[in-house]
Amino acid sequence: MLPQLQRDLATEVDHIDGLGPLGPRGFDPANWQAMSKRHHSRKTARETFGTS
């Protein structure tokens, strides 16, 4: 039997449009997605600084 994949728990809310809570869709639930701290930090760094 194969071991189950282990995934980070989603502990943060990401704003899909990347503008955060002060953007025009900041409080629109359709603009939110759950992400782990690790993945949210990577996405934010990539969008802010152009790094991975």
mmCIF entry with sequence, helices, sheets and N, C-alpha, C, O atoms, coordinates in Angstrom:
data_MODEL
# 
_entry.id   MODEL 
# 
_entity.id                         1 
_entity.type                       polymer 
_entity.pdbx_number_of_molecules   1 
# 
_entity_poly.entity_id                      1 
_entity_poly.type                           'polypeptide(L)' 
_entity_poly.nstd_linkage                   no 
_entity_poly.nstd_monomer                   no 
_entity_poly.pdbx_seq_one_letter_code       MLPQLQRDLATEVDHIDGLGPLGPRGFDPANWQAMSKRHHSRKTARETFGTS 
_entity_poly.pdbx_seq_one_letter_code_can   MLPQLQRDLATEVDHIDGLGPLGPRGFDPANWQAMSKRHHSRKTARETFGTS 
_entity_poly.pdbx_strand_id                 A 
# 
loop_
_entity_poly_seq.entity_id 
_entity_poly_seq.num 
_entity_poly_seq.mon_id 
_entity_poly_seq.hetero 
1 1  MET n 
1 2  LEU n 
1 3  PRO n 
1 4  GLN n 
1 5  LEU n 
1 6  GLN n 
1 7  ARG n 
1 8  ASP n 
1 9  LEU n 
1 10 ALA n 
1 11 THR n 
1 12 GLU n 
1 13 VAL n 
1 14 ASP n 
1 15 HIS n 
1 16 ILE n 
1 17 ASP n 
1 18 GLY n 
1 19 LEU n 
1 20 GLY n 
1 21 PRO n 
1 22 LEU n 
1 23 GLY n 
1 24 PRO n 
1 25 ARG n 
1 26 GLY n 
1 27 PHE n 
1 28 ASP n 
1 29 PRO n 
1 30 ALA n 
1 31 ASN n 
1 32 TRP n 
1 33 GLN n 
1 34 ALA n 
1 35 MET n 
1 36 SER n 
1 37 LYS n 
1 38 ARG n 
1 39 HIS n 
1 40 HIS n 
1 41 SER n 
1 42 ARG n 
1 43 LYS n 
1 44 THR n 
1 45 ALA n 
1 46 ARG n 
1 47 GLU n 
1 48 THR n 
1 49 PHE n 
1 50 GLY n 
1 51 THR n 
1 52 SER n 
# 
_struct_asym.id          A 
_struct_asym.entity_id   1 
# 
loop_
_struct_conf.conf_type_id 
_struct_conf.id 
_struct_conf.pdbx_PDB_helix_id 
_struct_conf.beg_label_comp_id 
_struct_conf.beg_label_asym_id 
_struct_conf.beg_label_seq_id 
_struct_conf.pdbx_beg_PDB_ins_code 
_struct_conf.end_label_comp_id 
_struct_conf.end_label_asym_id 
_struct_conf.end_label_seq_id 
_struct_conf.pdbx_end_PDB_ins_code 
_struct_conf.beg_auth_comp_id 
_struct_conf.beg_auth_asym_id 
_struct_conf.beg_auth_seq_id 
_struct_conf.end_auth_comp_id 
_struct_conf.end_auth_asym_id 
_struct_conf.end_auth_seq_id 
_struct_conf.pdbx_PDB_helix_class 
_struct_conf.details 
_struct_conf.pdbx_PDB_helix_length 
HELX_P HELX_P1 AA1 GLY A 20 ? LEU A 22 ? GLY A 20 LEU A 22 5 ? 3  
HELX_P HELX_P2 AA2 PRO A 29 ? ASN A 31 ? PRO A 29 ASN A 31 5 ? 3  
HELX_P HELX_P3 AA3 LYS A 37 ? PHE A 49 ? LYS A 37 PHE A 49 1 ? 13 
# 
_struct_conf_type.id          HELX_P 
_struct_conf_type.criteria    ? 
_struct_conf_type.reference   ? 
# 
_struct_sheet.id               AA1 
_struct_sheet.type             ? 
_struct_sheet.number_strands   2 
_struct_sheet.details          ? 
# 
_struct_sheet_order.sheet_id     AA1 
_struct_sheet_order.range_id_1   1 
_struct_sheet_order.range_id_2   2 
_struct_sheet_order.offset       ? 
_struct_sheet_order.sense        anti-parallel 
# 
loop_
_struct_sheet_range.sheet_id 
_struct_sheet_range.id 
_struct_sheet_range.beg_label_comp_id 
_struct_sheet_range.beg_label_asym_id 
_struct_sheet_range.beg_label_seq_id 
_struct_sheet_range.pdbx_beg_PDB_ins_code 
_struct_sheet_range.end_label_comp_id 
_struct_sheet_range.end_label_asym_id 
_struct_sheet_range.end_label_seq_id 
_struct_sheet_range.pdbx_end_PDB_ins_code 
_struct_sheet_range.beg_auth_comp_id 
_struct_sheet_range.beg_auth_asym_id 
_struct_sheet_range.beg_auth_seq_id 
_struct_sheet_range.end_auth_comp_id 
_struct_sheet_range.end_auth_asym_id 
_struct_sheet_range.end_auth_seq_id 
AA1 1 GLU A 12 ? HIS A 15 ? GLU A 12 HIS A 15 
AA1 2 TRP A 32 ? MET A 35 ? TRP A 32 MET A 35 
# 
loop_
_atom_site.group_PDB 
_atom_site.id 
_atom_site.type_symbol 
_atom_site.label_atom_id 
_atom_site.label_alt_id 
_atom_site.label_comp_id 
_atom_site.label_asym_id 
_atom_site.label_entity_id 
_atom_site.label_seq_id 
_atom_site.pdbx_PDB_ins_code 
_atom_site.Cartn_x 
_atom_site.Cartn_y 
_atom_site.Cartn_z 
_atom_site.occupancy 
_atom_site.B_iso_or_equiv 
_atom_site.pdbx_formal_charge 
_atom_site.auth_seq_id 
_atom_site.auth_comp_id 
_atom_site.auth_asym_id 
_atom_site.auth_atom_id 
_atom_site.pdbx_PDB_model_num 
ATOM 1   N N  . MET A 1 1  ? 0.837   -1.170 0.000  1.00 0.00 ? 1  MET A N  1 
ATOM 2   C CA . MET A 1 1  ? 0.000   0.000  0.000  1.00 0.00 ? 1  MET A CA 1 
ATOM 3   C C  . MET A 1 1  ? 0.891   1.246  0.000  1.00 0.00 ? 1  MET A C  1 
ATOM 4   O O  . MET A 1 1  ? 1.898   1.295  0.706  1.00 0.00 ? 1  MET A O  1 
ATOM 5   N N  . LEU A 1 2  ? 0.519   2.239  -0.787 1.00 0.00 ? 2  LEU A N  1 
ATOM 6   C CA . LEU A 1 2  ? 1.278   3.481  -0.859 1.00 0.00 ? 2  LEU A CA 1 
ATOM 7   C C  . LEU A 1 2  ? 0.976   4.369  0.342  1.00 0.00 ? 2  LEU A C  1 
ATOM 8   O O  . LEU A 1 2  ? -0.161  4.404  0.812  1.00 0.00 ? 2  LEU A O  1 
ATOM 9   N N  . PRO A 1 3  ? 1.974   5.082  0.841  1.00 0.00 ? 3  PRO A N  1 
ATOM 10  C CA . PRO A 1 3  ? 1.712   6.001  1.959  1.00 0.00 ? 3  PRO A CA 1 
ATOM 11  C C  . PRO A 1 3  ? 0.873   7.179  1.482  1.00 0.00 ? 3  PRO A C  1 
ATOM 12  O O  . PRO A 1 3  ? 0.960   7.591  0.325  1.00 0.00 ? 3  PRO A O  1 
ATOM 13  N N  . GLN A 1 4  ? 0.071   7.707  2.376  1.00 0.00 ? 4  GLN A N  1 
ATOM 14  C CA . GLN A 1 4  ? -0.740  8.869  2.030  1.00 0.00 ? 4  GLN A CA 1 
ATOM 15  C C  . GLN A 1 4  ? 0.153   10.095 1.895  1.00 0.00 ? 4  GLN A C  1 
ATOM 16  O O  . GLN A 1 4  ? 1.137   10.247 2.620  1.00 0.00 ? 4  GLN A O  1 
ATOM 17  N N  . LEU A 1 5  ? -0.201  10.958 0.965  1.00 0.00 ? 5  LEU A N  1 
ATOM 18  C CA . LEU A 1 5  ? 0.538   12.206 0.806  1.00 0.00 ? 5  LEU A CA 1 
ATOM 19  C C  . LEU A 1 5  ? 0.286   13.093 2.009  1.00 0.00 ? 5  LEU A C  1 
ATOM 20  O O  . LEU A 1 5  ? -0.836  13.174 2.509  1.00 0.00 ? 5  LEU A O  1 
ATOM 21  N N  . GLN A 1 6  ? 1.310   13.744 2.462  1.00 0.00 ? 6  GLN A N  1 
ATOM 22  C CA . GLN A 1 6  ? 1.139   14.682 3.556  1.00 0.00 ? 6  GLN A CA 1 
ATOM 23  C C  . GLN A 1 6  ? 1.202   16.087 2.983  1.00 0.00 ? 6  GLN A C  1 
ATOM 24  O O  . GLN A 1 6  ? 2.135   16.444 2.262  1.00 0.00 ? 6  GLN A O  1 
ATOM 25  N N  . ARG A 1 7  ? 0.207   16.864 3.312  1.00 0.00 ? 7  ARG A N  1 
ATOM 26  C CA . ARG A 1 7  ? 0.129   18.229 2.814  1.00 0.00 ? 7  ARG A CA 1 
ATOM 27  C C  . ARG A 1 7  ? 0.104   19.188 3.980  1.00 0.00 ? 7  ARG A C  1 
ATOM 28  O O  . ARG A 1 7  ? -0.369  18.862 5.068  1.00 0.00 ? 7  ARG A O  1 
ATOM 29  N N  . ASP A 1 8  ? 0.622   20.374 3.734  1.00 0.00 ? 8  ASP A N  1 
ATOM 30  C CA . ASP A 1 8  ? 0.551   21.413 4.755  1.00 0.00 ? 8  ASP A CA 1 
ATOM 31  C C  . ASP A 1 8  ? -0.904  21.802 4.968  1.00 0.00 ? 8  ASP A C  1 
ATOM 32  O O  . ASP A 1 8  ? -1.690  21.856 4.022  1.00 0.00 ? 8  ASP A O  1 
ATOM 33  N N  . LEU A 1 9  ? -1.252  22.070 6.208  1.00 0.00 ? 9  LEU A N  1 
ATOM 34  C CA . LEU A 1 9  ? -2.599  22.539 6.494  1.00 0.00 ? 9  LEU A CA 1 
ATOM 35  C C  . LEU A 1 9  ? -2.749  23.985 6.039  1.00 0.00 ? 9  LEU A C  1 
ATOM 36  O O  . LEU A 1 9  ? -1.819  24.784 6.150  1.00 0.00 ? 9  LEU A O  1 
ATOM 37  N N  . ALA A 1 10 ? -3.919  24.306 5.532  1.00 0.00 ? 10 ALA A N  1 
ATOM 38  C CA . ALA A 1 10 ? -4.203  25.686 5.150  1.00 0.00 ? 10 ALA A CA 1 
ATOM 39  C C  . ALA A 1 10 ? -4.438  26.483 6.430  1.00 0.00 ? 10 ALA A C  1 
ATOM 40  O O  . ALA A 1 10 ? -5.351  26.186 7.201  1.00 0.00 ? 10 ALA A O  1 
ATOM 41  N N  . THR A 1 11 ? -3.612  27.486 6.641  1.00 0.00 ? 11 THR A N  1 
ATOM 42  C CA . THR A 1 11 ? -3.712  28.298 7.851  1.00 0.00 ? 11 THR A CA 1 
ATOM 43  C C  . THR A 1 11 ? -3.845  29.781 7.534  1.00 0.00 ? 11 THR A C  1 
ATOM 44  O O  . THR A 1 11 ? -3.997  30.600 8.441  1.00 0.00 ? 11 THR A O  1 
ATOM 45  N N  . GLU A 1 12 ? -3.787  30.136 6.238  1.00 0.00 ? 12 GLU A N  1 
ATOM 46  C CA . GLU A 1 12 ? -3.855  31.541 5.853  1.00 0.00 ? 12 GLU A CA 1 
ATOM 47  C C  . GLU A 1 12 ? -4.845  31.729 4.717  1.00 0.00 ? 12 GLU A C  1 
ATOM 48  O O  . GLU A 1 12 ? -5.136  30.802 3.961  1.00 0.00 ? 12 GLU A O  1 
ATOM 49  N N  . VAL A 1 13 ? -5.351  32.940 4.615  1.00 0.00 ? 13 VAL A N  1 
ATOM 50  C CA . VAL A 1 13 ? -6.255  33.300 3.522  1.00 0.00 ? 13 VAL A CA 1 
ATOM 51  C C  . VAL A 1 13 ? -5.472  34.129 2.522  1.00 0.00 ? 13 VAL A C  1 
ATOM 52  O O  . VAL A 1 13 ? -4.870  35.142 2.877  1.00 0.00 ? 13 VAL A O  1 
ATOM 53  N N  . ASP A 1 14 ? -5.484  33.694 1.269  1.00 0.00 ? 14 ASP A N  1 
ATOM 54  C CA . ASP A 1 14 ? -4.803  34.416 0.202  1.00 0.00 ? 14 ASP A CA 1 
ATOM 55  C C  . ASP A 1 14 ? -5.828  35.205 -0.590 1.00 0.00 ? 14 ASP A C  1 
ATOM 56  O O  . ASP A 1 14 ? -6.927  34.718 -0.859 1.00 0.00 ? 14 ASP A O  1 
ATOM 57  N N  . HIS A 1 15 ? -5.464  36.427 -0.962 1.00 0.00 ? 15 HIS A N  1 
ATOM 58  C CA . HIS A 1 15 ? -6.301  37.234 -1.851 1.00 0.00 ? 15 HIS A CA 1 
ATOM 59  C C  . HIS A 1 15 ? -5.836  36.949 -3.272 1.00 0.00 ? 15 HIS A C  1 
ATOM 60  O O  . HIS A 1 15 ? -4.717  37.299 -3.647 1.00 0.00 ? 15 HIS A O  1 
ATOM 61  N N  . ILE A 1 16 ? -6.687  36.320 -4.050 1.00 0.00 ? 16 ILE A N  1 
ATOM 62  C CA . ILE A 1 16 ? -6.327  35.849 -5.379 1.00 0.00 ? 16 ILE A CA 1 
ATOM 63  C C  . ILE A 1 16 ? -5.847  36.994 -6.266 1.00 0.00 ? 16 ILE A C  1 
ATOM 64  O O  . ILE A 1 16 ? -4.896  36.825 -7.029 1.00 0.00 ? 16 ILE A O  1 
ATOM 65  N N  . ASP A 1 17 ? -6.498  38.166 -6.175 1.00 0.00 ? 17 ASP A N  1 
ATOM 66  C CA . ASP A 1 17 ? -6.089  39.280 -7.034 1.00 0.00 ? 17 ASP A CA 1 
ATOM 67  C C  . ASP A 1 17 ? -4.760  39.886 -6.607 1.00 0.00 ? 17 ASP A C  1 
ATOM 68  O O  . ASP A 1 17 ? -4.214  40.733 -7.313 1.00 0.00 ? 17 ASP A O  1 
ATOM 69  N N  . GLY A 1 18 ? -4.234  39.465 -5.464 1.00 0.00 ? 18 GLY A N  1 
ATOM 70  C CA . GLY A 1 18 ? -2.926  39.899 -5.025 1.00 0.00 ? 18 GLY A CA 1 
ATOM 71  C C  . GLY A 1 18 ? -2.874  41.281 -4.401 1.00 0.00 ? 18 GLY A C  1 
ATOM 72  O O  . GLY A 1 18 ? -1.793  41.755 -4.054 1.00 0.00 ? 18 GLY A O  1 
ATOM 73  N N  . LEU A 1 19 ? -4.009  41.935 -4.251 1.00 0.00 ? 19 LEU A N  1 
ATOM 74  C CA . LEU A 1 19 ? -4.015  43.289 -3.706 1.00 0.00 ? 19 LEU A CA 1 
ATOM 75  C C  . LEU A 1 19 ? -4.259  43.324 -2.206 1.00 0.00 ? 19 LEU A C  1 
ATOM 76  O O  . LEU A 1 19 ? -4.213  44.392 -1.594 1.00 0.00 ? 19 LEU A O  1 
ATOM 77  N N  . GLY A 1 20 ? -4.515  42.178 -1.616 1.00 0.00 ? 20 GLY A N  1 
ATOM 78  C CA . GLY A 1 20 ? -4.703  42.110 -0.174 1.00 0.00 ? 20 GLY A CA 1 
ATOM 79  C C  . GLY A 1 20 ? -6.024  42.682 0.301  1.00 0.00 ? 20 GLY A C  1 
ATOM 80  O O  . GLY A 1 20 ? -6.897  42.996 -0.508 1.00 0.00 ? 20 GLY A O  1 
ATOM 81  N N  . PRO A 1 21 ? -6.175  42.820 1.615  1.00 0.00 ? 21 PRO A N  1 
ATOM 82  C CA . PRO A 1 21 ? -7.452  43.251 2.185  1.00 0.00 ? 21 PRO A CA 1 
ATOM 83  C C  . PRO A 1 21 ? -7.825  44.690 1.844  1.00 0.00 ? 21 PRO A C  1 
ATOM 84  O O  . PRO A 1 21 ? -8.989  45.066 1.985  1.00 0.00 ? 21 PRO A O  1 
ATOM 85  N N  . LEU A 1 22 ? -6.872  45.502 1.402  1.00 0.00 ? 22 LEU A N  1 
ATOM 86  C CA . LEU A 1 22 ? -7.186  46.893 1.065  1.00 0.00 ? 22 LEU A CA 1 
ATOM 87  C C  . LEU A 1 22 ? -7.510  47.084 -0.411 1.00 0.00 ? 22 LEU A C  1 
ATOM 88  O O  . LEU A 1 22 ? -7.844  48.191 -0.832 1.00 0.00 ? 22 LEU A O  1 
ATOM 89  N N  . GLY A 1 23 ? -7.413  46.017 -1.202 1.00 0.00 ? 23 GLY A N  1 
ATOM 90  C CA . GLY A 1 23 ? -7.740  46.107 -2.624 1.00 0.00 ? 23 GLY A CA 1 
ATOM 91  C C  . GLY A 1 23 ? -9.244  46.179 -2.834 1.00 0.00 ? 23 GLY A C  1 
ATOM 92  O O  . GLY A 1 23 ? -10.014 46.026 -1.885 1.00 0.00 ? 23 GLY A O  1 
ATOM 93  N N  . PRO A 1 24 ? -9.665  46.411 -4.067 1.00 0.00 ? 24 PRO A N  1 
ATOM 94  C CA . PRO A 1 24 ? -11.094 46.566 -4.353 1.00 0.00 ? 24 PRO A CA 1 
ATOM 95  C C  . PRO A 1 24 ? -11.919 45.309 -4.075 1.00 0.00 ? 24 PRO A C  1 
ATOM 96  O O  . PRO A 1 24 ? -13.133 45.393 -3.883 1.00 0.00 ? 24 PRO A O  1 
ATOM 97  N N  . ARG A 1 25 ? -11.274 44.159 -4.052 1.00 0.00 ? 25 ARG A N  1 
ATOM 98  C CA . ARG A 1 25 ? -11.989 42.905 -3.767 1.00 0.00 ? 25 ARG A CA 1 
ATOM 99  C C  . ARG A 1 25 ? -11.518 42.291 -2.455 1.00 0.00 ? 25 ARG A C  1 
ATOM 100 O O  . ARG A 1 25 ? -11.659 41.085 -2.254 1.00 0.00 ? 25 ARG A O  1 
ATOM 101 N N  . GLY A 1 26 ? -10.967 43.093 -1.573 1.00 0.00 ? 26 GLY A N  1 
ATOM 102 C CA . GLY A 1 26 ? -10.385 42.614 -0.327 1.00 0.00 ? 26 GLY A CA 1 
ATOM 103 C C  . GLY A 1 26 ? -11.333 41.834 0.562  1.00 0.00 ? 26 GLY A C  1 
ATOM 104 O O  . GLY A 1 26 ? -10.916 40.891 1.234  1.00 0.00 ? 26 GLY A O  1 
ATOM 105 N N  . PHE A 1 27 ? -12.606 42.215 0.577  1.00 0.00 ? 27 PHE A N  1 
ATOM 106 C CA . PHE A 1 27 ? -13.569 41.546 1.439  1.00 0.00 ? 27 PHE A CA 1 
ATOM 107 C C  . PHE A 1 27 ? -14.575 40.712 0.648  1.00 0.00 ? 27 PHE A C  1 
ATOM 108 O O  . PHE A 1 27 ? -15.644 40.373 1.157  1.00 0.00 ? 27 PHE A O  1 
ATOM 109 N N  . ASP A 1 28 ? -14.232 40.385 -0.586 1.00 0.00 ? 28 ASP A N  1 
ATOM 110 C CA . ASP A 1 28 ? -15.077 39.552 -1.445 1.00 0.00 ? 28 ASP A CA 1 
ATOM 111 C C  . ASP A 1 28 ? -14.648 38.093 -1.269 1.00 0.00 ? 28 ASP A C  1 
ATOM 112 O O  . ASP A 1 28 ? -13.542 37.727 -1.668 1.00 0.00 ? 28 ASP A O  1 
ATOM 113 N N  . PRO A 1 29 ? -15.506 37.257 -0.680 1.00 0.00 ? 29 PRO A N  1 
ATOM 114 C CA . PRO A 1 29 ? -15.128 35.851 -0.461 1.00 0.00 ? 29 PRO A CA 1 
ATOM 115 C C  . PRO A 1 29 ? -14.745 35.108 -1.744 1.00 0.00 ? 29 PRO A C  1 
ATOM 116 O O  . PRO A 1 29 ? -14.004 34.127 -1.681 1.00 0.00 ? 29 PRO A O  1 
ATOM 117 N N  . ALA A 1 30 ? -15.227 35.547 -2.891 1.00 0.00 ? 30 ALA A N  1 
ATOM 118 C CA . ALA A 1 30 ? -14.859 34.900 -4.154 1.00 0.00 ? 30 ALA A CA 1 
ATOM 119 C C  . ALA A 1 30 ? -13.398 35.178 -4.505 1.00 0.00 ? 30 ALA A C  1 
ATOM 120 O O  . ALA A 1 30 ? -12.842 34.535 -5.395 1.00 0.00 ? 30 ALA A O  1 
ATOM 121 N N  . ASN A 1 31 ? -12.777 36.123 -3.818 1.00 0.00 ? 31 ASN A N  1 
ATOM 122 C CA . ASN A 1 31 ? -11.386 36.481 -4.056 1.00 0.00 ? 31 ASN A CA 1 
ATOM 123 C C  . ASN A 1 31 ? -10.446 35.840 -3.031 1.00 0.00 ? 31 ASN A C  1 
ATOM 124 O O  . ASN A 1 31 ? -9.258  36.162 -3.004 1.00 0.00 ? 31 ASN A O  1 
ATOM 125 N N  . TRP A 1 32 ? -10.944 34.964 -2.213 1.00 0.00 ? 32 TRP A N  1 
ATOM 126 C CA . TRP A 1 32 ? -10.139 34.324 -1.174 1.00 0.00 ? 32 TRP A CA 1 
ATOM 127 C C  . TRP A 1 32 ? -9.865  32.871 -1.520 1.00 0.00 ? 32 TRP A C  1 
ATOM 128 O O  . TRP A 1 32 ? -10.685 32.198 -2.144 1.00 0.00 ? 32 TRP A O  1 
ATOM 129 N N  . GLN A 1 33 ? -8.691  32.398 -1.101 1.00 0.00 ? 33 GLN A N  1 
ATOM 130 C CA . GLN A 1 33 ? -8.394  30.966 -1.162 1.00 0.00 ? 33 GLN A CA 1 
ATOM 131 C C  . GLN A 1 33 ? -7.540  30.601 0.041  1.00 0.00 ? 33 GLN A C  1 
ATOM 132 O O  . GLN A 1 33 ? -6.702  31.385 0.488  1.00 0.00 ? 33 GLN A O  1 
ATOM 133 N N  . ALA A 1 34 ? -7.762  29.413 0.553  1.00 0.00 ? 34 ALA A N  1 
ATOM 134 C CA . ALA A 1 34 ? -6.998  28.935 1.705  1.00 0.00 ? 34 ALA A CA 1 
ATOM 135 C C  . ALA A 1 34 ? -5.648  28.412 1.224  1.00 0.00 ? 34 ALA A C  1 
ATOM 136 O O  . ALA A 1 34 ? -5.565  27.694 0.228  1.00 0.00 ? 34 ALA A O  1 
ATOM 137 N N  . MET A 1 35 ? -4.590  28.785 1.949  1.00 0.00 ? 35 MET A N  1 
ATOM 138 C CA . MET A 1 35 ? -3.246  28.320 1.611  1.00 0.00 ? 35 MET A CA 1 
ATOM 139 C C  . MET A 1 35 ? -2.462  28.058 2.891  1.00 0.00 ? 35 MET A C  1 
ATOM 140 O O  . MET A 1 35 ? -2.752  28.626 3.944  1.00 0.00 ? 35 MET A O  1 
ATOM 141 N N  . SER A 1 36 ? -1.468  27.193 2.779  1.00 0.00 ? 36 SER A N  1 
ATOM 142 C CA . SER A 1 36 ? -0.558  26.989 3.904  1.00 0.00 ? 36 SER A CA 1 
ATOM 143 C C  . SER A 1 36 ? 0.358   28.205 4.002  1.00 0.00 ? 36 SER A C  1 
ATOM 144 O O  . SER A 1 36 ? 0.502   28.959 3.039  1.00 0.00 ? 36 SER A O  1 
ATOM 145 N N  . LYS A 1 37 ? 0.966   28.392 5.152  1.00 0.00 ? 37 LYS A N  1 
ATOM 146 C CA . LYS A 1 37 ? 1.898   29.505 5.359  1.00 0.00 ? 37 LYS A CA 1 
ATOM 147 C C  . LYS A 1 37 ? 3.024   29.451 4.332  1.00 0.00 ? 37 LYS A C  1 
ATOM 148 O O  . LYS A 1 37 ? 3.391   30.474 3.754  1.00 0.00 ? 37 LYS A O  1 
ATOM 149 N N  . ARG A 1 38 ? 3.572   28.259 4.107  1.00 0.00 ? 38 ARG A N  1 
ATOM 150 C CA . ARG A 1 38 ? 4.689   28.091 3.175  1.00 0.00 ? 38 ARG A CA 1 
ATOM 151 C C  . ARG A 1 38 ? 4.303   28.508 1.758  1.00 0.00 ? 38 ARG A C  1 
ATOM 152 O O  . ARG A 1 38 ? 5.039   29.249 1.106  1.00 0.00 ? 38 ARG A O  1 
ATOM 153 N N  . HIS A 1 39 ? 3.157   28.036 1.282  1.00 0.00 ? 39 HIS A N  1 
ATOM 154 C CA . HIS A 1 39 ? 2.738   28.355 -0.077 1.00 0.00 ? 39 HIS A CA 1 
ATOM 155 C C  . HIS A 1 39 ? 2.324   29.823 -0.217 1.00 0.00 ? 39 HIS A C  1 
ATOM 156 O O  . HIS A 1 39 ? 2.597   30.453 -1.239 1.00 0.00 ? 39 HIS A O  1 
ATOM 157 N N  . HIS A 1 40 ? 1.672   30.357 0.801  1.00 0.00 ? 40 HIS A N  1 
ATOM 158 C CA . HIS A 1 40 ? 1.273   31.761 0.745  1.00 0.00 ? 40 HIS A CA 1 
ATOM 159 C C  . HIS A 1 40 ? 2.503   32.665 0.717  1.00 0.00 ? 40 HIS A C  1 
ATOM 160 O O  . HIS A 1 40 ? 2.525   33.651 -0.019 1.00 0.00 ? 40 HIS A O  1 
ATOM 161 N N  . SER A 1 41 ? 3.522   32.344 1.507  1.00 0.00 ? 41 SER A N  1 
ATOM 162 C CA . SER A 1 41 ? 4.750   33.143 1.510  1.00 0.00 ? 41 SER A CA 1 
ATOM 163 C C  . SER A 1 41 ? 5.439   33.092 0.153  1.00 0.00 ? 41 SER A C  1 
ATOM 164 O O  . SER A 1 41 ? 5.933   34.111 -0.330 1.00 0.00 ? 41 SER A O  1 
ATOM 165 N N  . ARG A 1 42 ? 5.476   31.927 -0.461 1.00 0.00 ? 42 ARG A N  1 
ATOM 166 C CA . ARG A 1 42 ? 6.085   31.796 -1.783 1.00 0.00 ? 42 ARG A CA 1 
ATOM 167 C C  . ARG A 1 42 ? 5.333   32.611 -2.822 1.00 0.00 ? 42 ARG A C  1 
ATOM 168 O O  . ARG A 1 42 ? 5.942   33.313 -3.629 1.00 0.00 ? 42 ARG A O  1 
ATOM 169 N N  . LYS A 1 43 ? 4.001   32.517 -2.802 1.00 0.00 ? 43 LYS A N  1 
ATOM 170 C CA . LYS A 1 43 ? 3.188   33.260 -3.775 1.00 0.00 ? 43 LYS A CA 1 
ATOM 171 C C  . LYS A 1 43 ? 3.373   34.760 -3.590 1.00 0.00 ? 43 LYS A C  1 
ATOM 172 O O  . LYS A 1 43 ? 3.517   35.494 -4.568 1.00 0.00 ? 43 LYS A O  1 
ATOM 173 N N  . THR A 1 44 ? 3.369   35.215 -2.348 1.00 0.00 ? 44 THR A N  1 
ATOM 174 C CA . THR A 1 44 ? 3.542   36.638 -2.068 1.00 0.00 ? 44 THR A CA 1 
ATOM 175 C C  . THR A 1 44 ? 4.914   37.123 -2.527 1.00 0.00 ? 44 THR A C  1 
ATOM 176 O O  . THR A 1 44 ? 5.020   38.195 -3.122 1.00 0.00 ? 44 THR A O  1 
ATOM 177 N N  . ALA A 1 45 ? 5.958   36.354 -2.260 1.00 0.00 ? 45 ALA A N  1 
ATOM 178 C CA . ALA A 1 45 ? 7.304   36.734 -2.694 1.00 0.00 ? 45 ALA A CA 1 
ATOM 179 C C  . ALA A 1 45 ? 7.394   36.803 -4.211 1.00 0.00 ? 45 ALA A C  1 
ATOM 180 O O  . ALA A 1 45 ? 7.991   37.730 -4.760 1.00 0.00 ? 45 ALA A O  1 
ATOM 181 N N  . ARG A 1 46 ? 6.806   35.828 -4.886 1.00 0.00 ? 46 ARG A N  1 
ATOM 182 C CA . ARG A 1 46 ? 6.832   35.795 -6.349 1.00 0.00 ? 46 ARG A CA 1 
ATOM 183 C C  . ARG A 1 46 ? 6.104   37.011 -6.932 1.00 0.00 ? 46 ARG A C  1 
ATOM 184 O O  . ARG A 1 46 ? 6.586   37.632 -7.879 1.00 0.00 ? 46 ARG A O  1 
ATOM 185 N N  . GLU A 1 47 ? 4.936   37.347 -6.356 1.00 0.00 ? 47 GLU A N  1 
ATOM 186 C CA . GLU A 1 47 ? 4.161   38.472 -6.872 1.00 0.00 ? 47 GLU A CA 1 
ATOM 187 C C  . GLU A 1 47 ? 4.783   39.817 -6.501 1.00 0.00 ? 47 GLU A C  1 
ATOM 188 O O  . GLU A 1 47 ? 4.649   40.782 -7.253 1.00 0.00 ? 47 GLU A O  1 
ATOM 189 N N  . THR A 1 48 ? 5.456   39.895 -5.361 1.00 0.00 ? 48 THR A N  1 
ATOM 190 C CA . THR A 1 48 ? 6.013   41.153 -4.888 1.00 0.00 ? 48 THR A CA 1 
ATOM 191 C C  . THR A 1 48 ? 7.416   41.407 -5.441 1.00 0.00 ? 48 THR A C  1 
ATOM 192 O O  . THR A 1 48 ? 7.726   42.508 -5.896 1.00 0.00 ? 48 THR A O  1 
ATOM 193 N N  . PHE A 1 49 ? 8.249   40.380 -5.396 1.00 0.00 ? 49 PHE A N  1 
ATOM 194 C CA . PHE A 1 49 ? 9.657   40.558 -5.738 1.00 0.00 ? 49 PHE A CA 1 
ATOM 195 C C  . PHE A 1 49 ? 10.083  39.825 -7.013 1.00 0.00 ? 49 PHE A C  1 
ATOM 196 O O  . PHE A 1 49 ? 11.220  39.967 -7.462 1.00 0.00 ? 49 PHE A O  1 
ATOM 197 N N  . GLY A 1 50 ? 9.170   39.042 -7.594 1.00 0.00 ? 50 GLY A N  1 
ATOM 198 C CA . GLY A 1 50 ? 9.504   38.304 -8.803 1.00 0.00 ? 50 GLY A CA 1 
ATOM 199 C C  . GLY A 1 50 ? 10.405  37.119 -8.560 1.00 0.00 ? 50 GLY A C  1 
ATOM 200 O O  . GLY A 1 50 ? 11.134  36.700 -9.460 1.00 0.00 ? 50 GLY A O  1 
ATOM 201 N N  . THR A 1 51 ? 10.369  36.558 -7.335 1.00 0.00 ? 51 THR A N  1 
ATOM 202 C CA . THR A 1 51 ? 11.188  35.403 -7.002 1.00 0.00 ? 51 THR A CA 1 
ATOM 203 C C  . THR A 1 51 ? 10.308  34.191 -6.746 1.00 0.00 ? 51 THR A C  1 
ATOM 204 O O  . THR A 1 51 ? 9.085   34.308 -6.658 1.00 0.00 ? 51 THR A O  1 
ATOM 205 N N  . SER A 1 52 ? 10.923  33.045 -6.628 1.00 0.00 ? 52 SER A N  1 
ATOM 206 C CA . SER A 1 52 ? 10.148  31.851 -6.274 1.00 0.00 ? 52 SER A CA 1 
ATOM 207 C C  . SER A 1 52 ? 10.586  31.429 -4.937 1.00 0.00 ? 52 SER A C  1 
ATOM 208 O O  . SER A 1 52 ? 10.082  30.439 -4.406 1.00 0.00 ? 52 SER A O  1 
# 
